Amino acid sequence: MKRVVIVGGGFAGLAAAGILSRRGKNLETALVDRRQCFNFLPLLPDVLGRGIPAGLMAYPFKDICSGLKARFIQDIAQAVSPDGRSLHLGSGLNIDCDYLLLACGTETDFHGNVSLSESTYKLDNVSDALKLRQALEIGCYDNYLVAGGGYTGIEIASNLSLFLREKRRRSRIIIVEKSPSILGPLPEWMKVYVKDDLAACGIEVKTGLSVTETRAGRSVLSDGSVFGKSIVVWAAGVKTPDFIDRIPARRTPQGRLKVDECLRISRTCFAAGDNACLSAGQGCLRMSVQFAITQGESCARNILNDMDSLPPREYRTFDPGYIIPMANDRACGIIFGLPVRGILPVFMHYLLCVWRNRGMKNRIRLALLLLKKAVR
């Protein structure tokens, strides 16, 4: 009996478990995650603006694993043995395995600033989104600062705008981006489109600056400017979980594990999803749900190939594109190599969210809720 241990129950980990479940006999699969439920991350910003309930974005791992004939272990990964054949957990349990798949994703990076990690809000999971939504409901702020002008920061800011508009509150929303421009390496036409949309929503953008301090509702930027009666949402970068740093493998500055063309760290140790770095041009293949799913599936197939003494297959990248959705029902992106903008990419984004969600009941309820809000 061979044993496969998957660390992380995100899109990559569950995709791999789905493929492995087809093997049936002579294979034991264990899924390790610190959470009780799968969290549907693409909709987290919508908890703020559209008020999407947590129940539509959280699905119990026990139910998922039962359907996949996998063992679920709710625990925290602490260390991996040098040979990748043993996983040490926070509870003290050691799990031996024949194959290990690291698919634990990323988390918010506060760049070592403990004070900011304790005084700002983040959006790593459903619990974070609910905590922030509650703070918005009971608090009354003059300034809403979003640290980070990437995909997530843009979505958060636009949903804050929708929240304030529906509550009929008048406050400043400010995106603070350390780089010279928002959205990093994306095309200039996309940056211009998003900046125009942000302006239409009354959202300010300050580039070349960063949030250096926030305490008791008082936030300070790197140029010395001060914002009183403020709340800060931190979206200025991500990193891999700390235990990844203790794995004897090559990593990027973000901690992403460098893998070969078959997504391997070694013959029996694989990495997929956001915590994996597959070389693409001058850097890594970007983080995305699509890549996480197909990488998880590819790793699982190569594990089965190795069990059957077959050669591994290279991971073939299929990139359907990406979308930056905003809560004013405008979006832009690249779909199958073509630029798209307006309401069509918004529709496509939410259609994919419904399709990729877990459980038929969740999909139906989510579709009905989104339709209701669209026609309101």
N, C-alpha and C positions, 0 to 999 in steps of 0.2 A: 504494500500500500504506500503510494507516494503522497507527500503532503506539500501543499502550496499555501504559503501565508501571504496575505495581501494586507499591507499597511495603508489604511485610508479608504473610506467608503464614499469617495466622490465619484465624479463621472468616470474617471479612468479605472478605479478599483472595481466599481460595479459592472462596468463593461467587461472587464477581465473575468470576473466571477461568473457572468452570464455565459461566456464561451466555455469556461472550465466545467460548468454544470452539465454540459452536454456529454462529457466523457462518461459520467456515471460511475461504474465500478472501478476499483483500484486507484481511486484518487480522492483525497480528503482536502477540502478547501476551508481555510480559516480566514475570516475578515476581522481585522483589528481596527477599532476607531474609538476615540475618546468620547464621542457623542452617542446618544441613544438613537438619534434619527439622522437619516440622509437630509441634508439641507440643500434646497434648490437655490443656489447662489445668484443666478442671473436676475432674479426678481427682488433681491433685498432692497435696492433703492425704492422700489414701488411700495414697500411697506410704509414709507414716509409720506409719499405724495398720494398714492391711490388707495392706501389703507388696506392692502391685500392681507388677509388674515394668515397668521403663522401656520394654521392647520393645512393650508394649501401648499406650503413649501417645506414641510417636514414629514417624513415618512419613516416609521420605525424600522431599524435595521433588522430586528428579529423577524419581522414579517417578510422583509426582502430576502434575507438569508434562508428563511424557511422555504421559500419558493425556489431558491437556487441550490438547495441541498447543501448549504454551507454553514459552518459554525461561526457564530458571531461572538466576539470577545470585546466587551467594552473596557478598554484600558488605554494607557498611554505608552507609546513606544519610547524606550529610553536608550537602547543601544543595539547595534548589530555586531555579531561576531566577525572577526577579520575574514573568515571564509564565506560569510553571508549565509551560513546554515543554521543560525540561531538568533532569536530575537528576545531581548530582555525587556520586560514590561515594568511599568511603575509599581504594580502590585507585588513585584518580586518574582512573578512567574517567568520562566524561561520556556520558549517554544522552539523546539527543533523542527527543521523543515528541509525538504529536498530542493525547493525553489522559493525564492523570496521576491515579491513585487512591491516596490516602494511607490506608492501613489497617494502620498499624504498632502499634496497641494502646497499652498503657501499661506502666510498670515501677514497681517499688517506689520510693517517695519517702522519702528519709532527711532531707528538709527542710534540706539543706545541711550536715548533720553528717557529715563524712568519717570521724571516729572510729567512729561507730556503724555506718556502712556497712561498715567493715573488721572490726568485732568482733562483729557479729550475723549471723544467718542470715536469708535471705529465701526466697521461693517464687515466683519468676518463671517458671521453666521446669523441665523434667525434670532437668537437670543440678543445679539447686539442690536439688530434692527428694531426689535420690540423695546429694548431699553432706550434707544434714541427716540423712538416715536413717543414713548411715555414722557421723556424729558421735554419734547416739543409741545406736548399737550398741556402739561402743567406749568411750564416755564413761559416767561414773556421776555424776549430778548430784543435788543435794539440792533444787534449785529450777529449774523450767522456766518461764520468763517469756515470754508472748506479748504483744508491744506492738501494741495495736490490737484493739478489740472490735467490728469490723464482721463482714461475712459470712466473710471469709477467716480472721480471727483466731479466730472461733468454731469453724470447721471444723478449723483446726490444733490448737487446744487439745483438742478432743474426740478427735482422732486421737492426740495425745500420750498422752491418758488410756488409750486402747485399747492403745497400744504398751507403756506401763508395766505395765498389767494383765497382758498376755500374757507379759511378761518377769518378772512377779512382783516388781516393784520398787515401793518405797513412797517417793514424793517429792511435793513440792508443785508444782501447776500453777497459775499465776496469770496471769489476763488483766489487763493494765494499759491502761485506756482514759482518754484525756485529757478526753473529754466527760463530762457529768454522768451519762450512761447508755450502755449498749451499744446497738448496732444503730441508731444515729442516728435518722432520721425514721420508722422502721417503727412499726406500731401497737403500743400498749402491751400488748395481750394476747400479742403475739408475743415481746416482750421478757421478759414474765413467764414464759412457757412455756420459753424458752431458758434463762433464769436458773435455773429449777427443774431443768431437765435438766443444766445445768452443775454445779449443787450435787449432784445425784444421782451425777455422775461424780467428785465430789471436787475439782472445779475452782473456785478462788476468783476473784472478780472485784473489782478495785479501780478505781473510777472517779474522775475529777477529778485523775488523776495521769498521769505519763509517765515513761518510762525516759530518764534523762539521761546515764548513763555505764555502760559495761560494759568491764571490763579484767581479764584474767587470772582469769576465773571469778568476778569480783566485780561485781555490778550495783547501781546506785544509782537510786532513784526521785526524783521532783521534791520529795517531802516529806522527803527525807534518809534514808529507810529503806534499809538495805543487805541484799542477799541474796548470801551467799557460796556457792561451789561451784555456780554457776548457768550456764545457757545461755539466750540470748535469741533468739527468732524475731521478726523485724520485719514487722509487717503493718499499720502505721499510716499508710496512705494510698498513693496511686499518682499518677504524673504521666506525661505523654507523653515520648517520647525527646527528647533535647536539641536535635536538629536541627529539630524542629517549632518551637522558639522563634525560629528564624531565618527562618521563612517569613513573608512580608509578608501577614498575615491577622489577623483578630480572634480572640482566644483567651480562655479562662477562666483563673482562677488555677491550675488543674491543668494548663493548657497545651492543653486540648481546643480544636480548631479550630471556630469558629462557622460553621455552614453554613446555606444557605437551605432552603426547603421541598423542594427537589430534591436536597439533600445536596451542593450546589456551593459552592466557594470562588470560583470564576470559571466561565466557560462551559465550559472544558476541564479544570478541576482540581476533583476531588471528594474527599470524605473520608467514611469509613464506619467503623463499629465504635467501640471505646472511645476512639479519638483524635478523634472527631467530637462536636460538641455541637449537637444539634438542639433548638431551644427547646421546652420542655415546662413549662407553668406558670411558676413563678418561677425555674426553672433549666434543666438539660439533661435529656433523656431518659436514664434510668439505663443504666449499662453492663450488658449481658447478651448471652449467646450468641445468643439468638433475634433480638434487634435487630441484632447484628453480621451475621448471615447474611442477613436480609432487606434490610438497608441495602446490603450488598455487591451483592446481586442487583439492587436498584433502581438503583444507580450504573451497573452494567454495561448495564442496559436503556436508561438515558438516554444513555450513550455511543453505543450503537447507534442510538438515535433521532436523535442529533445528526449522526451519519455519514449518515443517510438523510434529513437535512433535515426531521425531524419535531420537533414541540415536546416538551419534557421533561415528565415526569409527576411530580407530587408524591409523596413517600414517604408511604405509608399505614401508620400504626402499628397493628400487631396485637400485643396484649399478652396472652399466655396465662397470665402470672403468674410467680411465682418461688418457690423452695424453699430453705430453709436446712437442709441435711442435717447430721446429727451422727453420730459413729462409734458411738454406743450404739444405733443403729438406731431413732432417733427424729428426727423432723423437723417443721417447720411451714412454712407459707407461704400464698400466695394462688394458687388455680388457677381460671381463668375467673371471677374475681371472688368466689370462695367461699373462706373460710378452711379450711385443712386442717391436721391435726396427727396425730402418731403414726407408725405404720410405713408407711401407704399412701404418703405423699409421699416416703419413703425409696425405696420400690419404683419410684415414678415417676421419681425423680432418676436412679437407676442404669439404668433402662430407656432414658431419653433419652441417657445417656452411651454405652450400647452402640450405639444407633441412630446417634448423631452421630460415632462414632469412624470413623477412616479404614481402609478395607480390610476385606474380608469375613472374612479369617482373624483379624484383630485383634478384630473384633466377636464372633466365635464364641469365641475364647479368653477374652476378657474376660467374656462372659456365663457361661461355664463356671466361671471362677474366682470370680466373684461368687456364683454359685449354690452352689458348694462352701463358701465362707466363711459363707453365710447358713444352711446346714443343719448347720454344724459345732457 
